[in-house]
Amino acid sequence: MGLFQIFDPSAKPVPIGIDLGTTNSLVAWVADGNPECILDCDDDPIVPSVVAYLRDGTLNVGKPALAYLETQPSETIVSVKRLMGRGHDDAQTQRDRAYRFLPMQEGQSNVVRFAVHDRAVTPVEVSAEILRTLKRQAEDKLHAVGGAVITVPAYFDDAQRQATRDAARLAGIDVLRLLNEPTAAALAYGLDREKTQGTFAVFDLGGGTFDVTVLTLDDGVFQVRATGGDSQLGGDDLDRAIALAVLAEVGQQDTRDKSLWRACMLEARKLKHALTDADEAVFSLDHASLTLSRAVTRATFDQWIRPVVERTGPACKRVLRDAGIPAGSLDGVVLVGGSTRVPLVRAYVRELFGREGLTDIDPEQVVALGAAVQADILAGTQQNDALVVDVCPLSLGIETMGGLVEKIIARNSTIPCARAQQFTTYADGQTAFDVHVLQGERELARDCRSLAKFKLSGIAPMTAGAARLMVTLRLDENGMLTVSARDEATGNEHTVEVTPSYGLSDDDIEKMLIDSYEHAEGDIKARVLTERSVEAEQTLAATRKALVSDGELLDEDERAELDGAMAALEGALQERNAEKIRMRSEAVDRASVPLAERRMNRAIRDAMRGRSVEEVAEQVEHARGVDAHVAEHSARRDET
Amino acid sequence: MVARDDFETLGLPRAYLLDISVLEQRFRDLSRSVHPDRHASAPAADRRLAAEHAMALNESYRRLRSPMTRALSLLAIAGRPLAETDRAEPALLMEIMSLREEVESARAEKRDTAPTLSAVDTLIQAKEAVLARVFDGTQWPVDPSALQDAYRAGVSLKYLFRLQEELETSDENL
């Protein structure tokens, strides 16, 4: 980094990576090929994920918000990530002691609503405030910020991912990708890939979530084999265990005093930090309703937190089994997340995997750094050709007769993926069909996470069992779900109106956006025009680039049609007519299909021609080790 | 989009015995070409197409990776797909039942279950040998009587793999 930077107003927007954490959040970018975290004015990369809503309607985010933790515990929101994508009736919501929640009104979306002073805020809005702060911090350094990769726990379900997307949208951030946190960490570790080859486990214990992922690094491809975890387990739970243990010792079982509970949790966290290095530390509380000072040894501390730490064990074992890789065959275990600083956690990892965890990169920064690398790759700014191939963490299924779940997409399927399932009618003349989409591993629908319900209607009346309805579940590369349905008999595509079981509706988000724009720029029409123009410019730029490199793949007529469509779009852009821009963008899109198809076919041919099967086999012989244990099961049979 | 079978998608010869490492390598090579991230800054038509190809690739990879779905894929290509309702021969069903009972009683009496598990493995290997004989290095279309053998082996494997999985997972849960 130079001593000073010259501000170039025409500089390209810089893509950023954001780690939106339970306790802390960070933002990073890639400078000359190396990812680095962006520091605040105190040279600190960490923004505490805390938002304090003040009586006068203003708010504080990050460090300034910490001051309000004890004085106004109900209006100072911490660990909001735990409530993302959750309903107001969730057990997790009920367990949260510090806040006042508003009951759900008739007709409202099922989301958590904090009561802060005289208004209601949802976790999505709270997260959006944290994202805005991070974006501003990045803008202060980079001036123009482009799209962002935002990390989420690998074990986040669809509702939690959607909530994160909604928060980004409210914050005015263009999301390039939701990236799983352990995968991000691996990406940061695997940069120097001359040295890094093999199969690794990433053990990620953060403030509120736990993920464990097994992945193979091979020649720049990061292939996730299996992932698992617990989206409600983290450092917060260690703090809670400490606080409860100390309070129990002094006979204080009542945790309803919000201010005392907050103070205890803060002191518990301090004790945890102190005992990372020291063998003994003091838990001292000086609160209006309780004063105490207690020396705590590492041994006592370990005893308090052991049950929480051991909750990570089953997920680790399951992931190794799903990946088909015994712990002994791993080439390394990467430690991620602030909670992996706790000595007992490290000892437990050693016990589980039989080796010391890697901590070469700061466990608190590694996820943000990896997110920045992925943002850089996706924005195409650098010639980094690493590729992440990820999986879905949880099975997706549909409720069938008797409340059972039929799995359609199995957990740890590589994404993007699409799978279809055929349904039929069970009554004569039936013209509509209810479909309930669920996520989770349990057999009963009521034990899985409800994602959405929808009605397939407009089926031609027939005898029972005669209709053939193909329902397709699709997971995109963000791990997010879309559903489509087709009547096989008529070929009719059915419109699927999905009502999310949890989370905000599009209308809610739209209204929040309008509210925030009322304070800022105002006119929605202007916003639509701006958004469409930006998209159209991107379409034109991408198409021109494709034509420069592969224009010869089109014949004269096809070329003329595409050129014509592009010229028409340029005209619409000059007229500044939003509707015309939309229609002509679609025309460019249609005209570019032949080019896209030929480019894709050539790429596939090249990939196949690059190596014959024999060459691949030969290369594999040399590189045995990476996949040997994976192959063992089949190879053993091959020999017989 | 051209409909291709799983082996064509991965650029591999149709065969039951497959070196998984070769499959993995092929999958990664092709992912480098078709994964949507490789087309992130390309026109929308390219991105849609990439997503479709990646989904097809991932699905074929999933099917070829596991022996059971690989067998199903081969039988489907050969025109003799397995149906949900296909039942194994009574003799095999009896054998499976007695093997299951054998493992249960061995566990109850705290005896070693390994001999029974390896008996299951031997049965599986015999059926797999049939599939390999019929499909590997063969001329397509597959000879009808050989295909009938493969079909029967496929039906048996459906039961045997399920039994093996049951025994292995319940072993872990003990």
Interface residues (C-beta under 8 A of the other chain):
Chain A: L176 R177 T216 D218 D219 G220 V221 Q223 R321 I377 L378 A379 G380 D385 L387 V388 V389 S413 T414 I415 P416 C417 A418 R419 R474 D476 E477 T539 A542 T543 K545 A546 V588 D589 R590 S592 V593 L595 A596 E597 R599 M600 A603 I604 D606 A607 M608 G610 R611 V613 V616 A617 Q619 V620 R624 V626 D627 A628 V630 A631 H633 S634 A635 R637 D638 T640
Chain B: G11 L12 P13 L17 L18 D19 I20 S21 V22 E24 Q25 R26 F27 R28 D29 L30 S31 R32 S33 V34 H35 P36 D37 R38 A40 S41 A42 P43 A44 A45 D46 R48 L49 A50 A51 H53 A54 M55 N58 E59 Y61 R62 P67 I124 Q125 E128 A129 E172
